[in-house]
Every structure is written in structure tokens, then in C-alpha cells.
Amino acid sequence: MSYFVTGGTGFIGRFLVSNLLKRKGTVHVLVRKGSEKKLDDIADRMGWDRKRVVAVAGDLSSPRLGLSPARIKGLAGKVKHFFHLAAIYDLTADAESQRIANVEGTRHAVELAMALKAGCFHHASSIAAAGLYPGVFREDMFEEAEGLRDPYLRTKHESEAIVRKECRVPFRIYRPGIVIGHSRTGEMDKIDGVYYLFTLIKKLRQALPQWMPTLGVEGGRINVVPVDFVADAMDHIAHKRGLDGQCFHLVDPQPMRFGELMNVFCRAAHAPEMTMRLDARMFAVVPAPVRGALVNLPPVKRFTGMLLKDLKIPEAALGFITYPTRFDTRNAERALKGSKVRLPDIGDYAWRIWDYWERHLDPDLFVDRSLRGNVENRVVLITGGSSGIGKATAEKVAAAGARVIIVARGKEELFKTRDEITAAGGKCWAYPCDLTDMAACDELVRTVLAEHKAVDILINNAGRSIRRSIELSYDRFHDFERTMQLNYFGSLRLIMGFLPTMAKRRKGHIINISSIGVLASSPRFSAYVASKAALDAFSRCAQAEFSGKNIAFTTINMPLVKTPMIAPTKIYDAVPTLTPDEAADLVVKAIIERPSRVATRMGIFAATLNALAPKAYEVIMNTAFEMFPDSAAAKGDRKAIKDERPTNEQVAFAALMRGVHW
């Protein structure tokens, strides 16, 4: 017995070929010219007997699949079963590509099967051939299909029509549901179908605890089947007598609704489930013209487009959330009766599907997460780059191949840092500048742009911190002016200077080193926190304006770091702090991931508690205020500075609220 298979190197095809090789005979597999190596690789991975798998070079777009007359003559009368699986199964493919592969490819396959006088032509159609039929679509139905506007649905219907109308050899048609990975291994070859939802599930898991109930959509019934069931069912039905001319639905007879299916994979991913689900059909009460007008409003289209892009969901997939069609399986059930082919319960193997996706297909796996990949040969400007966090960051990005510009007021330390970086093999330029002087900021911008053309990443790290209670600040209004001048106006002046070039180039990243104190509302830091909060607020507003130009704003709510800035407060010598190198790692994280915010769990917890229970949080903050008095430096008592020692109570509290400024 001899077989001919198109799409044998595809996902369903490779498992079908494995099944055919368990029987007697040779399997001829159609491959594109020059793609024989792909067949060899798959054969090795699947454990095929290469002596029984014959590569046949051809092309779906050519008559008779591009086989030469001599090749056709050599195979004529020898092919018992001709399996046509080759097609484009992709909602995102363009209409013309789908027409050529799905429609013309099927026509050419039928032509070849007739030329070979094949015993039976087995056509792998799809439930897509039914279009968006509202109701139960039987296996003996075809012309009744509705809603075929989508190119994928239309071409799958048209390809099946060719088999029904033009095929002059016996044929059998198989309509699988949405094919997902192998039920025993989870293996899948690409992201398609329900896999488009996995990025959303992953984001839910990252943002919320598993026990938190969330709101979802109920939707229509989504018919999902594992690839091994489809391949096993096709193999069994193909070799059973007396079934020619019939169609078989290889589907789940009891498919889950969209919301139920989402929850199955949420459980597999340990993500929060959608406890309350809105029935998407409720939106049908809104007249179609009104819905269309709302959806096509420019702001709505833009918001939807950006959201779908972030979740990596093609717009075409949204139409299937309310999928209206169900499928009977009487033919398939009769044909499979007495066999060992069973459709497994998706709840039993969903974890394998998720695990395989997370390990092999998650788009985030293919994002370059190396620092070098994000900064090499790019201009990175770091203020406060001569010491502390700025210096540690400059050393890291320079080692990764960036063209680093460091800025600080003190020339000696600044040039020393530059020389150290260049001696280590990095590229570094140093520009002295007093960032509290707006004219000096403007001159810095002009000089940098003239000499380096643009800044790719601006890191506003330079800052001034003052730890002093408001009661000791009544006559020190200049404390608020000084912190605002450097922390807010100095940073803002550079942002406004470099933004025009970033906007023109449509790329850029601005990172502002803020403080955990902004999230925690730390007492005794009113001047410092207010100046950093102003920069945070500006960044949130700017992000909304510039995200469409590929310019990112990231705020880093930095916890307490062991730098010269905190040296005057001696109790910090005994409380947990980050090293400058650890703080620089947070900056590296911001460069690579480009998030809106980088914060520690303690900072997020403090902000959340303040939002949910402000009075309770006020008690905690007041307790801390009373527990940590003003330092001798803040009181102006220089003699007492060296005698300051933290109490055990202070150390314990600071350890509990790790990283927060007290």
C-alpha cells in the first residue's frame, strides 16, 4: 500500500504520517523544492523510517502540484490513499495567500489525485467551512454555510467545494475543530486559535493573585481538539471500508463556552479565574450600525489596536469570541465506534498545553532581554553619573556596548569616572553641568545634540534629598526650592530638550529615578517626595502623549540605597539598604523591559494599603514618624552626629518595612 501526503511536514501532517508508518507501505510526502532538510529534521524528531518516507518536490500553486509527467507516471495506480492537508491555517494571513494555498492548492491536489488514479482522496477541511452558521451544522450540510466574509472561512469553504464538485476519485472529508497541542506532550508548532489568549492570561497572573475573582466574557462555544485526536481519527476513518463520499466532524460534541475555556487555561496557568462572566450576546441588543459606528471611531480604534497589540491578539480573532456554530458528530462517532480513538477531556491535559506554550512559544521568550541587545551603539545619558547609582549604571551600560554620556556638577569625580570606564573598554563622554541652572541645562542639550546627534535613553538620576520634619522647616523654604529645582525642574529641562529629537526619530526612552517615598508618603521627606512626585506626575501625562511615537517613560521608585546622599542620617547605617550595584540592576531592568514603573513589592504594598485603608496607613506612618526622630544633622547639631545610634526598635521596624525612607 502506498500513501501520498501534502502538508506532511505540517503540524497535523507529521502525526498522521507517524500513524501511517505503523501500517505497511511507503509514504510519499510533498515538500517544496529545497525543503528536503526540513523533512529530514522532522523525520529525525518523529522517529520515522526514512526508507519508507519519500520526499516528492512540488508546489501547491502549480497544476498537479508541480510534479513532472515522469513522476506522475511512476506513481500512477500505486497510491491507495491521497491525504491533502496542506493549507494556510492562519487568521492573520492575507486573502490572496489564503486563496492560492487553500483554494488553488486543493484544486491542484485533486488534479494530481485523479492523474494518479488514487484509491481515495482524503481532504482535511475545517469547521471553518461552515462559516458563522447560527445553529447546529450537520456533517451532511455544506451549501447552508453562512457568514463567509472572512478570507479564512471563505477559502476553507471554497476548497471543500472543489473536492465535492471536481474530484472524480472517491473522497472523504474531515472537518477538525480548532486544533491545539498534543494531549500527552503539549507539543504545538505555532501560536494560533486559543493560544492568542495566553498572553492575556499570563498578564493576569502577573498582576493579580490566583484567588482574586475577575470579570470576563461568556461568549459562544469554542470547539477545541488536540492534534493527536485529529491524526488518530483521520487514520482510523481513512482505512475503514464503505465511508466514501462522507464528511466527518472531528470535534468536541460538548464544547465549552469561551469563558469556561478561558478558566480551564487560567487554572492550568495558576492565574485568577473569570468568576463573573458577561454574556457577549447581550451586546446584540445594540443595533449593528450603531455598534459599527462606535467601533470605527478613531479613538476607539486606536485604543483597541494598541490593546490588541500589547496582548498579541489579531483583530480577526475577536469575531470568534461569540462563535455561533455547533457541530453534530454522528458520522464520526459511528466511524470511530469500536476503535481506541477517544477525545480526551481538555481539563485533564490543559496544563500540558500551557506548560509547552510557556516553555517554547511564549512571545516573550524571543524578545532580546540582554542589556547589550538594548543599548549597544546607542547613546545613553545619565545625570549624577559620577557616583552612586549613576556611576554603577554607567559602568553596566558601557560594558554592554552603549555610548555613555555622564553628567554631574563635580568635574574631578566626573572625569575620574569617565577615565575608569574608558580604561575598562567602554565608550564614555563626560559633561560637567549644574542641573539647577536652567541655562546650563540648555547648553548641555545643545552640546550633546551637536556632538552625538541624539539621545536614545535619558536617565534622570541626579537628585537631592532632605530629611527634615515640617516643624523644623518653617523657616527653611529654600529646602523645598532646592529639591524642586534639581529633582523636578532640572530633570524636566533635559526631558524637554531631548524630546523633540526623540519625537522626530519616533524612538526614545526616558527613565526617571524616583523614590519609594512617593509610594509610601514617607514622613520627614516632604520636600524630597513632593519634588519626585511632580516628576512622576509629569511622566504619566507625557506617556499618554508620546506612547504612539514609540517613546517610553519609566519611573523607578527606588528604595533606600547606600549612597553619599543618605550618609548624614546615621541610623541608615544599621537598616537594610540596596547597594548602588543592586540599584543599577533595577535601572537595567527598566532599560530592557521599558515598563511604566519599576517598584519593589513593599512600595506597591504601601501605595495599595494607603489607597484601600488610608486611616490605618496614617496610623502606621505616624508611628514611624514618632519612632524615627529628626537626625542631629537636620537639627543642626553637628556635635551630636557622631553619637547617633539606632535603637533595636528602629532597626526592627526598618527591617519590616524594608527599603522605605524613615
PyMOL commands that set and color helices and strands:
alter all, ss='L'
color gray80, all
select helices_A, chain A and resi 11-20+36-46+63-66+69-75+95-115+127-130+151-166+193-207+227-238+258-269+280-285+288-295+298-311+315-320+330-336+346-361+363-366+371-375+388-399+411-423+438-452+470-473+477-505+516-520+526-549+564-566+570-574+580-593+601-612+614-627+632-635+638-641+648-656
alter helices_A, ss='H'
color red, helices_A
select strands_A, chain A and resi 2-6+26-31+53-57+79-84+120-124+135-137+171-176+178-180+215-217+221-222+224-226+247-250+256-257+276-278+325-327+379-383+403-408+427-432+457-460+508-515+551-558+597-599
alter strands_A, ss='S'
color yellow, strands_A
deselect
rebuild
show_as cartoon
